């Protein structure tokens, strides 16, 4: 079940990358384990560890989605250095 799903996703990502290239739009892609490795120095960090890390930067943060977004933002900054 997982492999056909991945092909569907890969096709859409490929189309998005192609459109970006044709229209001179910058794009960036990174996987969760790579982002966690760059930011937390632990590629297999749990969701709870990501949330705890994010709470050091945004006190009282409760949203896992915002924590994940912050993780990807920091990973992007790390790769731009």
GITAGI-V197999 format. One record per pair of residues at least 24 apart in sequence whose ideal C-beta (glycine too) atoms are under 10 Angstrom apart, sorted by sequence separation. I is the first residue (numbers start at 0). J is the second residue. D is the distance in Angstrom with one decimal. If there is no record, write none. Layout:
i = (I,I)
j = (J,J)
d = (D,D)
This chain:
i = (44,38,39,38,34,37,38,37,38,39,35,38,39,31,34,37,38,34,37,38,34,36,37,38,31,34,35,37,38,31,34,37,29,33,34,36,37,29,31,34,27,30,34,29,33,29,27,27,29,29,27,27)
j = (70,69,70,70,67,70,71,71,72,73,70,73,74,67,70,73,74,71,74,75,72,74,75,76,70,73,74,76,77,71,74,77,70,74,75,77,78,71,74,77,71,74,78,74,78,75,74,75,77,78,78,79)
d = (8.9,8.9,7.8,5.6,8.8,9.0,8.8,9.9,9.3,9.2,7.0,4.7,9.6,8.3,5.6,7.6,5.4,5.6,4.6,9.9,9.6,8.7,9.1,9.0,8.4,8.1,8.1,9.2,6.5,8.8,3.8,4.5,9.9,7.3,8.6,9.7,6.9,7.0,9.5,8.8,9.1,9.8,9.3,5.6,9.1,7.5,9.2,6.0,9.7,7.3,7.6,8.9)
